[in-house]
Structure formats: structure tokens, C-alpha cells
Amino acid sequence: MPTQQEHIVSSYDDELDRLKGEIVRIGDLAVEQLQQAVIALKNGDRALAERVIKADDRIDEMELEISSDVLRVLALRHPMASDLRGVLASLRIASDIERIGDYATNIAKRTLAISDGAVKSAVASVEEMSDYAIGMMRAVRQAYIDHDAEAAMRVRDSDVDLDRRYTRLFRELLTYMLEDPRNITNCAHLLFVAKNVERIGDHVTNIAENICFSVEGTLPEEERAKGDTTSTGA
Amino acid sequence: MPTQQEHIVSSYDDELDRLKGEIVRIGDLAVEQLQQAVIALKNGDRALAERVIKADDRIDEMELEISSDVLRVLALRHPMASDLRGVLASLRIASDIERIGDYATNIAKRTLAISDGAVKSAVASVEEMSDYAIGMMRAVRQAYIDHDAEAAMRVRDSDVDLDRRYTRLFRELLTYMLEDPRNITNCAHLLFVAKNVERIGDHVTNIAENICFSVEGTLPEEERAKGDTTSTGA
């Protein structure tokens, strides 16, 4: 039979595990949202886009649940050192995932705005870019579960490729706009869709850095390489 | 002469005040960055844009300082109730301000990408929109200093006007692109500048909600009205 002390320790560990499980679940939901949003965009499936928009509420609720669990653990358990870092990292990671959910929702909203006749090859490039971002999300999920700072840093480093894909797509979309003014409105929306996916990569990078902070106690210092050169005109 | 107990209490209050002062200062820096970025855009001032880009490092450093102060206060002081909420709110507010700084930097980077001959009236509309966002930032700063949840909610409610301005500007920019293909690249960059300012409004809204959480213990529940209808094509 456990002593009182063991009982308290075990219940504290349960709370930390519960928090970890919540982070994995909200992350899985965000991956699902992004996948569905891009399928809706590809197929011009307005009903699916509406479902994605509606499902975002669940992610928002989960973030609030995580925040209140963090608050409770801090108030009642006073976690120290690596536990404290892990708890604070949960708060930040949940916030990054909630933002990823918002970007997925925005892609679904733009699907509703894009009229028939969107340039097919542009949509295919968006899909390819989004597949890459989903790969990053899956890799950072594994790094989080394994508490693996090195794997997290590899995910962070891979963001430079997503940025490169974005830069290429930005230029591709401009050419469609130049070719035919009838493409301008649809391509302006696709520019933002591409930007949303690029921003998702930045949030995955934040998550990777928070895993590193949680495991090692410091945020990685070296500036990561940036592959998005659209805003500097390169 | 203060007793030992009073001394400890006073030093804890000093730490909380210090955190509050840091939040105000990083916020002021972000306002300054946005103002300078828009001046650089308006005047095509590349040297000023470069200075804005460089100054973003200071905001990033300040966010890290705030994070480590939060960690220390949590680890050593175990704040409870309203203090705990205030400390957690600092962490989130600092993160929102850091993102606002990133958006200001991105505006400066786009200034470098925009070639001569950007549509003047479009730039003027961007400036007007950014003035509105700066007004929101100043109002939320005051609400934070005054610990005033009602004032914070008024700032949150004003975001709907910023969203409306964004929707109008989005349409305005599309018309310039349709009128003359030579405007397309510059206007695509201005679309993102406008989107950056609209996102700054969202972060100000987050800050307002965190002030409310810190003062009242709950995040505001009612869904705020959304004025940005560009992504739904309205």
C-alpha cells in the first residue's frame, strides 16, 4: 500500500502526464485541421471547409483547458527546475498549436472565398508545401513525446526548406497574376494560404525551441537560417 | 527599520513591479518599431527600414529577459491567485508584443522589397490603418498600467474597426492590381503589410484578454465580433 508521500508524488506525476497527453491531443487535432483544410481547398469542397471552421472551437477550448491545468499545477504543486520548465513550455506550446489551428481555419475560410477556376497548378504547389509542414508537425510531436532536444532542433532546422518552398510559391503566384488579371483575386487568396502554411512552420519552430528549453533549460541561441526571402525581394 | 518579513514582502513586490515595468518598456519599443517601419515605407527610406530590422533583436532579448524573470518568480516566490495570474499574463503579453515586433520588422523588410512607383494612395491607406493600430496599442498599454479590465475590453472591441479597415484596403489593393499589372508585385507586398497590421490588432486583442484574465481570473467568454471578411469573400 502506498504511503501518503508516495500517493502525493504519484498524483503530481499524473498531473504532469495529463498535461503532456493534452498537448499531444491538441497537436493531433491541429494536424487533422490542416489536412482537411487543404483537402477542402483542393476539391473546392465548401461543406468540408465549413466543418473545419466549426471544429476550430474545439482547439480553442482545449487551449483554455491546458491553461487552467497549468495554472492549477503551478498554484498547488509549485513545480521546480525541469518540471517548472516543462509546465511553462506546455503553456507556450498550446498557444502555438492554437495559432496553427487558426491558420488552418483561415485556409478553410479562403476556400470559401476562392471562386471556381483557381489555377490548378498553384493549388497543387500549396498542397505540396502543406504536406511538408504536416511532416514537420509530426516530427515535432515525436520530439515532444520523446523529450528529445536534438530531434526538436532538427525540426527547427528543416523550417528553412519550408521557407524556400514559400518563396518559390510566392513568385509562382505572381506570375499567374501577371499572365491573366482574372487570376488576381484567387491568387491573392492563395498568397495568403501559402503565407499561412509558412507561418505554421514558424510556430512549429517555436514548439521545437520550447521542447529544447524544457529539456535543457535554455532556448537555443544561434539564429536559425531563414529561407523566406520574399520580403527582402531576393 | 523593516522586519525580516516586511523585507521579503517588499522584495517580492519589487519583483512583480519590475516585471510590470519590463512589459511596459517592451510594449513601447514595439510601438516605436511599428511607427518607424511605416515611416520608412511611406518615404521609401531604406536606411530607416534597415535600422528597424536591426532593432528587433532588442525586443527578442527583452522577451527572453521577461521569460527568465517569470521563471525565477515562479520558482522562488510561488505566487498565488491574482499574483500568479499576473505573472502568467506577463509571459503571454510579452510573447504577443514580441510577435508585434516581428510584424513591424516584416513591414520594414517589405519596404526594402517594394520598388519605386508603389501606388501612393495605397501606401496612405496602409499608414492610416497603422495609425489606428498604434492607437489600440497605446490604449492597451494604459489598461495594463491601470489594471483596468473594462478599458482592456474596450480595446478588444475596437479591433473590429481595424478588421474593417483591412477588408477595405484588401479590396482597394486588388483594384490597383487589376488596373495595371505593373502594380501587382508592389501591391502583393502591400497586401501583406496590411495583413501584418491586421494581425497586430489580433495580438493587441490577446493582450487585452490577458489583462482581463489577470484582473478578473477568467478570460472573456463572449466571442468578439469579426470585421475582417476578406477571407470569406464578403
Interface residues (C-beta under 8 A of the other chain):
Chain A: L64 V70 L71 L74 A75 H78 M80 A81 L84 R85 L88 L91 R92 S95 N106 K109 R110 L112 A113 I114 F170 L174 M177 L178 P181 I184 T185 A188 H189 L191 F192 K195 L219 T230 S231 T232 G233
Chain B: L64 V70 L71 L74 A75 H78 M80 A81 L84 R85 L88 L91 R92 S95 N106 K109 R110 L112 A113 I114 F170 L174 M177 L178 P181 I184 T185 A188 H189 L191 F192 K195 L219 T230 S231 T232 G233
